[in-house]
Amino acid sequence: MASIKTTPSGTFQLSVKNKLWPRTFWATFDTFDEAQRYGQQLDGLLAQGIVPASLLEPRKGPSTSWSLKRCIAEYVRANALPVSETKLLGTIENQMLGLTSANMNFDWANSWIRSMKRELNLAPSTIRHRHGALARCLDWILRTHPEILAQNPLRLFKRGFATYSADDERQVLANGGTLKVDTERDRRLDPDEEMRVLAVIGKHPAHPSMNS
């Protein structure tokens, strides 16, 4: 059964106890909604007698836990991916050497997103690209090898997760980095471009001016 409590730092700590495994599962979330959603998903799986592989103690044998390197290799081998995405997954793999599916929980995912801001100081768009590439890989692992990964923690983030928070900003500036923000495109038509567009619209048969 899942329960949530607020920590002194203002985060939300989820604990889940169940007879299907001997230890209490703990995870920390930035918001109550994230903790509640994750807890409800776990409770739902456990009610069906399913224990996610990431919650179990690692055991010997390839069916228990895969390295991230193997997850990516199997995904790339089985799917026709753009070269750019394959290279991006290679970059991610090098960033997280030693990671296994047994450790892929929300704490890991949250730590990875935080490190891309505070340590690597990446732009939000770059963070989203890396998150998306790995999330698609883990989606495929989840569908084809549920014994390896029963849930994709990267899908638990809400929109805006790549935006730097006030705490991220303080940490980055303390480390000598710069605050990265999304760049918005605000391109306006030049006068001659506007005239050409209006001319084309005026010649279109469906334009109201042609029917008057």
DRENVEXPA-996644 format. One line per 3 residues: number of its first residue (from 1); their letters; for each residue x, y, z of N, C-alpha, C, CB. Coordinates in steps of 0.001 Angstrom, whole numbers, plus 500000, padded with zeros to 6 digits. Each point is the difference from the previous one (the first is absolute). Glycine has a CB too. Layout:
<pts>
NUM	A	X,Y,Z,X,Y,Z,X,Y,Z,X,Y,Z ~ ...
</pts>
This chain:
<pts>
1	MAS	500847,498814,500000,499153,501186,500000,500886,501240,500000,498154,498763,501224 ~ 501535,502196,497922,500826,501192,499879,499587,501071,501003,500334,499481,497583 ~ 500650,501211,502968,499733,501148,500864,501004,501095,499653,499086,498513,501868
4	IKT	500524,502736,498362,500825,501139,499620,500149,500939,501191,499242,499806,497597 ~ 501963,500680,502629,500206,500993,501048,500910,501111,499474,499698,498233,501798 ~ 500143,502939,498782,500813,501151,499607,501305,499999,500778,497929,501323,499455
7	TPS	503187,498919,499850,501307,500038,500647,500306,501427,500455,500797,498055,498586 ~ 500165,502134,502301,500359,501347,500450,500425,500922,498859,500686,498994,502152 ~ 499842,500429,496755,500452,500820,498870,498861,500397,499072,502195,498859,500140
10	GTF	496577,500635,500157,498859,500366,499180,499681,499035,498879,500544,502288,500551 ~ 500219,496615,499357,499695,498982,498998,499010,498996,500591,502289,500285,498929 ~ 497323,498735,500274,498995,499031,500428,500569,498584,499889,498136,501555,499262
13	QLS	501866,497753,501862,500607,498674,500064,498912,498925,499962,501951,500930,501316 ~ 498167,498211,497702,499050,498910,499817,500583,498725,500595,499076,501078,497905 ~ 500123,498205,502854,500409,498683,500495,498916,498994,499626,501325,501025,501930
16	VKN	499111,497811,497625,499073,498950,499589,500406,498700,500681,499577,501135,497767 ~ 499475,498296,502980,500224,498712,500649,499062,498967,499387,500722,501135,502154 ~ 499795,497681,497638,499177,498937,499428,500611,498651,500345,499254,501514,498120
19	KLW	499899,497491,502073,500466,498664,500366,500746,499301,498863,498081,499849,501568 ~ 501842,500726,497211,500645,499350,498863,501512,500170,499997,497923,500370,498721 ~ 502576,500599,502048,501453,500087,500157,500312,500506,501411,500320,500436,497502
22	PRT	500853,499188,503041,500261,500198,501428,500317,501425,500428,500796,497718,499972 ~ 499684,503126,499108,500455,501331,500395,498978,501070,499649,502352,499250,499687 ~ 497670,501839,501066,499167,501151,499673,500660,500779,498870,499119,500128,502376
25	FWA	500071,500236,496642,500509,500795,498881,499860,501473,500348,499382,498194,498326 ~ 501708,502575,501461,499988,501430,500275,500367,500768,498734,500605,499579,502418 ~ 498752,501546,497370,500349,500884,498883,499581,501420,500359,499736,498114,498308
28	TFD	501039,502866,501227,499736,501402,500318,499603,500745,498734,501634,499917,501920 ~ 497329,500921,498180,499469,500736,498861,499917,501486,500329,498699,497971,499270 ~ 501327,502839,499682,499932,501449,500208,498584,500467,500312,501936,500263,498461
31	TFD	497061,499024,501051,498613,500411,500230,499183,498830,500544,500184,501704,498151 ~ 498730,498639,502521,499109,498969,500541,499350,499203,498874,499567,501432,502018 ~ 500046,499252,496901,499338,499321,498885,500888,498909,499397,498725,502105,499523
34	EAQ	502564,498185,500317,500923,499008,499444,500103,498789,500915,501286,501828,498867 ~ 498836,498429,502439,500101,498900,500957,498719,499171,500014,501577,501367,501392 ~ 497276,499314,498574,498727,499291,500023,499816,499159,498742,499030,501828,501403
37	RYG	501314,498732,497433,499831,499267,498744,500884,498749,499970,499444,502162,498832 ~ 501801,497994,501594,500914,498863,500004,499512,498932,500990,501924,501528,499371 ~ 497620,498917,501808,499504,499054,500995,498774,499242,499512,500897,501483,501774
40	QQL	498203,499215,497554,498798,499351,499466,500363,498967,498935,498675,502081,500477 ~ 502310,498235,498688,500423,499049,498971,500615,498756,500635,500390,501901,498402 ~ 500424,498305,502621,500588,498855,500692,498934,499148,500672,502082,501324,500362
43	DGL	496990,499329,500318,498915,499259,500661,499204,499188,498985,499859,501780,501769 ~ 499901,498809,497052,499257,499296,498969,500716,498756,499520,499023,502156,499322 ~ 502301,497951,500492,500776,498844,499565,500022,498920,501080,501410,501501,498562
46	LAQ	498798,498916,502667,500097,499042,501101,498670,499292,500224,501774,501412,501062 ~ 497117,499297,498723,498686,499366,500153,499809,498874,498997,499076,502159,500840 ~ 501662,497925,498037,499937,498944,498996,501070,498930,500213,499073,501667,498402
49	GIV	501682,498473,502698,501055,499037,500290,501267,500247,499217,498249,498375,500509 ~ 501897,502844,498924,501174,500346,499186,500938,500877,500818,498640,499850,497866 ~ 502617,499709,502271,501011,500792,500684,500986,500511,498942,499748,498645,502173
52	PAS	500357,502678,497609,500949,500520,499021,501413,499512,500279,498556,502008,499711 ~ 502159,497655,499234,501358,499488,500167,500900,500994,500725,499697,498664,497922 ~ 500039,502638,501881,500834,501020,500639,499861,500020,501520,499792,501339,497928
55	LLE	499177,498008,502627,499816,499975,501446,500631,498770,500650,497896,501281,499680 ~ 502475,497762,499505,500529,498762,500540,501507,500074,500186,498136,498766,498912 ~ 502381,500412,502010,501440,499883,500149,500556,499378,498727,499820,499776,502531
58	PRK	501283,500768,496906,500566,499400,498809,500381,498539,500237,500832,502253,499308 ~ 498819,496915,499720,500375,498591,500082,500824,499659,498780,497926,499420,501326 ~ 502766,499464,498741,500814,499569,498879,499109,499592,498842,501812,499251,501564
61	GPS	498704,500984,497236,499252,499574,498830,499544,501183,499179,499267,497981,501229 ~ 500809,501924,497441,499671,501122,499131,498539,500412,500044,501827,499254,498563 ~ 497259,499875,501928,498582,500342,499989,499610,500927,501143,499563,497820,498921
64	TSW	501351,502406,502047,499684,500845,501145,500312,501463,499741,500444,498065,501472 ~ 500728,502207,498002,500434,501378,499849,500894,500140,498772,499842,500335,502490 ~ 499903,500680,496744,500848,500314,498851,500732,501304,500268,498432,498792,498424
67	SLK	502759,501323,501028,500704,501271,500041,499327,500958,499025,502183,498862,500635 ~ 497994,502425,499600,499467,500976,499066,500610,499790,498619,499656,501639,501878 ~ 501611,497987,498108,500681,499745,498731,499268,498928,499201,502188,500648,501045
70	RCI	497387,498277,499625,499289,498937,499302,498615,500458,499567,501275,498306,501318 ~ 498038,502444,499539,498670,500505,499648,500073,500814,498711,499344,500047,502437 ~ 501642,500846,497496,500143,500844,498815,500387,499171,498789,500655,501924,501452
73	AEY	500270,497137,498735,500450,499163,498888,498847,499188,499413,502272,499875,501048 ~ 496891,499536,499812,498866,499196,499531,498982,500884,499273,500342,498385,501913 ~ 499444,502798,498613,499040,500945,499405,500471,500455,498622,499330,500770,502298
76	VRA	501944,499582,497615,500557,500472,498729,499996,498874,498964,501442,501664,501239 ~ 498858,497127,499203,500057,498860,499078,498623,499676,499428,501948,499093,501284 ~ 497013,501058,499540,498659,499571,499590,499185,501093,499320,500063,498409,501874
79	NAL	500421,502828,498119,499207,501104,499462,500816,500831,499008,498670,500061,502131 ~ 500656,500423,496861,500635,500878,499014,499969,501429,500540,499312,498480,498064 ~ 501794,501963,502482,500064,501320,500628,500802,500973,499140,499818,498926,502263
82	PVS	499879,502353,497827,500832,501006,499327,501416,499953,500585,497966,501483,499569 ~ 503008,498832,499614,501391,500002,500467,500162,500951,501177,500799,499446,497681 ~ 498503,501673,502270,500112,500990,501069,499551,499428,501341,499625,501810,498320
85	ETK	499310,497365,501677,499513,499427,501251,500945,498916,500511,497647,500512,499302 ~ 502924,498713,499789,500970,498979,500397,501207,500646,500674,499241,498528,498104 ~ 501239,502573,501318,501134,500712,500592,499630,500583,501361,500849,500534,497702
88	LLG	497929,499982,502395,499543,500582,501261,499938,498936,501085,498686,501727,498740 ~ 500832,497086,500930,499954,498902,500972,501409,499585,500415,497835,499206,498999 ~ 503111,500863,500065,501390,499698,500353,500560,500994,501001,500308,498993,497754
91	TIE	499324,502278,502081,500431,501033,500946,499415,499740,501384,500171,501657,498119 ~ 498552,497976,501913,499329,499712,501271,500638,498787,500668,497849,500970,499111 ~ 502436,498003,500111,500615,498784,500545,501329,500322,500667,498876,498630,498226
94	NQM	501936,502201,501132,501304,500364,500572,499853,500829,501264,500976,499939,497715 ~ 497906,500770,502397,499746,500828,501177,499604,499165,501209,499311,501849,498491 ~ 500155,496945,501270,499471,499186,501094,500561,498580,499975,497917,501375,499954
97	LGL	503386,498516,499954,500648,498699,500008,499734,499292,501329,501781,500856,498427 ~ 497898,497880,501512,499761,499221,501213,498548,499941,500420,502251,500618,500692 ~ 496889,500176,498689,498578,499983,500349,499346,498711,499500,499934,502523,499907
100	TSA	499206,496893,500920,499258,498806,499603,498506,500247,500157,501931,498527,500680 ~ 497271,500617,498704,498548,500153,500082,499499,499864,501431,499812,499109,497681 ~ 500930,500196,503173,499597,499847,501397,500028,501327,500748,500875,497669,499950
103	NMN	499870,503306,499517,500114,501299,500663,499203,501094,499314,502234,499315,500759 ~ 496999,500316,498223,499252,501006,499245,498661,500289,500668,501121,499245,497883 ~ 498912,501591,503146,498779,500418,500677,499884,501520,499921,500103,497999,501561
106	FDW	498905,502565,499093,499794,501440,499881,501157,500786,500607,497535,499614,500063 ~ 503048,499894,501013,501144,500692,500602,501130,500156,498995,499370,499086,502243 ~ 500912,499815,497043,501049,500052,498971,499630,501007,498916,500595,497593,500459
109	ANS	498169,502328,499041,499569,500878,498917,500067,501469,500419,498511,498173,499142 ~ 501030,502115,502057,500014,501368,500499,501424,500508,500168,497829,499580,501156 ~ 503049,499535,499314,501407,500360,500173,500657,500288,498657,500098,498593,502070
112	WIR	499532,500626,496914,500585,500201,498670,499586,501351,499422,499992,497515,499626 ~ 498721,502802,500470,499532,501291,499493,500693,501138,500747,497768,498981,499393 ~ 502353,500878,501923,500640,501046,500805,501467,500175,499610,498422,499492,501886
115	SMK	502271,499393,497864,501424,500080,499654,500202,500689,498650,500423,497905,501322 ~ 498633,501912,497753,500134,500657,498699,499875,501512,500124,499076,497958,498904 ~ 500231,502488,502147,499894,501437,500241,501189,500497,500819,497493,499833,499900
118	REL	502706,499559,501249,500947,500554,500969,501452,499650,499717,498194,499878,501647 ~ 502064,498984,497751,501376,499598,499731,500409,500256,498552,499773,498279,501778 ~ 499371,501309,497277,500329,500191,498590,499544,501353,499473,499836,497549,499701
121	NLA	499212,503089,501013,499507,501331,499628,499482,500025,498562,501628,501019,501610 ~ 497548,497982,498051,499465,499895,498649,498759,500875,499829,500908,497668,499845 ~ 498807,502685,498927,498793,500770,499692,498772,499104,500156,501297,501487,498405
124	PST	497558,499085,501975,498782,499191,500155,499666,499170,498769,499168,501723,501553 ~ 501049,498826,497248,499701,499239,498781,500899,498775,499879,499262,502115,498883 ~ 501997,498014,501510,500926,498859,499972,499586,498946,501014,501855,501517,499267
127	IRH	497712,498934,501902,499538,499068,501034,498792,499222,499496,500857,501534,501812 ~ 498220,499159,497535,498815,499318,499475,500366,498985,498922,498645,502033,500517 ~ 502311,498305,498633,500424,499075,498952,500593,498725,500608,500435,501952,498462
130	RHG	500426,498213,502542,500623,498827,500629,498958,499176,500748,502169,501257,500217 ~ 496969,499431,500520,498939,499305,500725,499114,499228,499024,500041,501773,501795 ~ 499572,498853,497104,499115,499359,499035,500619,498778,499363,498991,502195,499572
133	ALA	502288,497904,500077,500683,498866,499363,500053,498797,500936,501371,501601,498641 ~ 499007,498635,502615,500100,498884,500930,498617,499494,500409,502179,500918,500828 ~ 496844,499987,499276,498644,499582,500358,499430,499063,498939,499654,502163,501237
136	RCL	500592,498135,497487,499521,499127,498928,500684,498641,500049,499547,502013,498588 ~ 501725,497985,501756,500728,498744,500154,499394,499157,501122,502093,501115,499160 ~ 497649,499509,501982,499450,499258,501133,498555,499593,499764,501545,501236,501500
139	DWI	497711,499546,497710,498640,499593,499612,500050,498663,499256,499276,502430,499854 ~ 501699,497458,499255,500144,498770,499204,500403,498827,500899,500650,501371,497972 ~ 500273,498871,502951,500400,498950,500950,498786,499569,500817,502359,500930,500124
142	LRT	496849,500026,500307,498814,499720,500811,499008,499120,499240,500314,502192,501185 ~ 499507,498081,497518,499056,499224,499192,500517,498610,499664,499169,502130,499060 ~ 502111,497785,500644,500544,498728,499507,500642,499134,501078,500367,501138,497858
145	HPE	500059,499473,503234,500656,499250,501080,499477,500464,501365,502067,499711,498562 ~ 496657,500048,501730,499430,500458,501277,500666,499368,501214,497856,500336,498822 ~ 502833,498540,500976,500718,499393,501124,501250,500791,500362,499127,497769,499308
148	ILA	501302,503103,499804,501172,500838,500241,499597,501338,500612,501177,498890,498083 ~ 497740,501665,501396,499561,501324,500446,498484,500025,499982,502106,501111,499119 ~ 497289,499077,502040,498541,499976,500099,499388,501383,499917,500193,497960,501368
151	QNP	500628,503091,498663,499491,501368,499955,501095,500919,499476,498418,499545,501927 ~ 501204,501454,497314,500954,500971,499474,499932,501264,500844,499782,499053,497660 ~ 501169,501159,503239,499934,501171,500887,500145,501324,499274,500918,498579,501773
154	LRL	499622,501406,497008,500152,501249,499257,498664,500559,499542,502237,499229,499261 ~ 496724,499931,500757,498675,500461,499603,499219,500592,501169,499999,498268,498221 ~ 500612,501857,502935,499313,500537,501171,500163,501515,500137,500349,497804,501111
157	FKR	500492,502781,498027,500235,501431,500108,498873,500799,499348,502463,499564,500016 ~ 497228,501562,500591,498999,500898,499434,500647,500936,498988,498656,499871,502122 ~ 500506,500750,497078,500483,500978,499042,500730,501119,500740,498103,499448,498417
160	GFA	503016,500973,501024,500786,501052,500635,501140,499467,500846,497974,501385,500001 ~ 502223,497301,500004,501040,499405,500852,501404,500480,499625,498536,497999,500285 ~ 501650,502422,498460,501339,500405,499555,500321,501452,500330,499812,498334,498183
163	TYS	499202,502415,502288,500210,501396,500357,500776,500089,501312,497876,500655,498802 ~ 503047,500257,501270,500809,500180,501206,499139,500602,501118,502093,500306,498587 ~ 497901,499039,502563,499280,500528,501163,500887,501023,500708,498700,497826,500271
166	ADD	500740,502817,500746,500782,500966,500773,501183,499317,500681,497931,501378,500368 ~ 501852,497404,500148,501099,499258,500630,501066,499630,498977,498405,499102,501711 ~ 501167,500495,497096,500964,499691,498936,500829,501230,499669,498448,498257,499066
169	ERQ	500878,502877,500829,500683,501241,499651,501055,500356,501040,497939,500786,498822 ~ 501708,499096,502454,500961,500329,501060,501214,499080,499929,498121,500815,501458 ~ 501639,497891,498320,501096,499041,499946,500901,500252,498796,498552,498326,501159
172	VLA	500835,501942,497705,500773,500246,498779,500854,501257,500138,498209,498872,498649 ~ 501204,502191,501846,500743,501255,500154,501117,499862,501027,497938,501270,499382 ~ 501822,497934,501667,501037,499769,501006,501178,499241,499405,498249,499989,501789
175	NGG	501479,499189,497203,501060,499217,499352,500639,500744,498833,498804,497930,500678 ~ 500790,503324,499124,500591,500793,498929,499350,499795,498647,502091,499894,501247 ~ 496741,499440,498722,499305,499766,498742,499064,501141,499671,500165,497557,500382
178	TLK	499037,502253,498584,499045,501017,499589,498607,499395,499940,501783,501211,498696 ~ 497226,499605,501597,498621,499530,499954,499578,499813,498546,499474,501179,502179 ~ 500073,497641,497484,499575,499699,498632,498473,500051,499933,502059,498550,499607
181	VDT	497442,502149,499414,498544,500112,499821,499650,499607,498577,499846,501839,501734 ~ 498892,497828,498066,499529,499690,498658,500011,501267,499152,498573,498113,500890 ~ 501895,501775,497890,499998,501140,499092,498724,499973,499176,502527,500013,499906
184	ERD	496747,501067,500139,498754,500099,499254,500249,500709,498668,498677,500039,502157 ~ 500770,499401,496787,500137,500607,498687,498903,501053,499802,501033,497867,499087 ~ 499377,503326,500549,499040,501093,499775,500333,500660,498661,499708,500396,502517
187	RRL	500093,498871,496413,500328,500513,498670,498785,500711,499406,501684,498141,499661 ~ 498536,503046,499841,498919,500760,499394,500288,500199,498512,499532,501163,502201 ~ 499414,498910,497017,500151,500159,498570,500527,501389,499646,498147,498358,499659
190	DPD	502763,501676,499363,500404,501280,499441,498843,500533,499148,502473,499328,500007 ~ 497467,501998,499772,498892,500566,499208,499823,499347,498638,500394,502126,501169 ~ 500731,497599,498111,499876,499395,498674,499515,498560,500085,501819,501494,499181
193	EEM	498570,497803,501903,499523,498628,500193,498493,499995,500257,502257,499325,500917 ~ 497269,501625,499858,498570,500079,500291,499199,500248,498729,500522,500857,502293 ~ 499997,500009,496841,499295,500298,498760,499934,498770,499095,500747,502387,500173
196	RVL	500350,496843,499778,500012,498802,499161,499010,498963,500532,502412,500435,499402 ~ 497528,499407,501934,499066,499049,500597,498559,500410,499701,501666,499493,501820 ~ 498036,501793,498346,498646,500477,499746,499623,499840,498524,500246,501626,501898
199	AVI	500741,498546,497235,499731,499852,498568,499635,498562,499666,501581,501879,499507 ~ 499146,497177,501109,499721,498587,499758,498626,499631,500536,502451,499484,500108 ~ 497229,501014,501094,498692,499709,500595,498889,500555,499122,501012,500033,502302
202	GKH	499198,501168,497152,498983,500636,499184,499715,499253,498716,500692,502138,500966 ~ 500294,497109,498538,499823,499240,498764,499381,498638,500234,501938,501196,499071 ~ 497996,498386,502205,499489,498659,500308,498502,499940,499739,501803,499678,501730
205	PAH	497705,499285,497581,498567,499917,499670,499070,500018,501193,500674,498752,498036 ~ 499809,500753,503102,499137,499913,501173,499950,501301,500782,500516,497588,500119 ~ 500308,503386,499478,500059,501245,500760,498696,500768,499840,502500,500097,499706
208	PSM	496990,500496,501403,498714,500706,499939,499924,501049,498913,499796,499597,502394 ~ 501358,501065,497330,499997,501083,499023,499695,499501,498595,501639,501213,501417 ~ 498589,497482,498333,499734,499437,498697,498542,499663,499812,502289,499121,499976
211	NS	496991,500828,501133,498577,499606,499941,499064,501198,500147,500626,497777,500950 ~ 499926,503423,499172,499163,501174,500222,499605,500645,498673,501123,500372,502216
</pts>
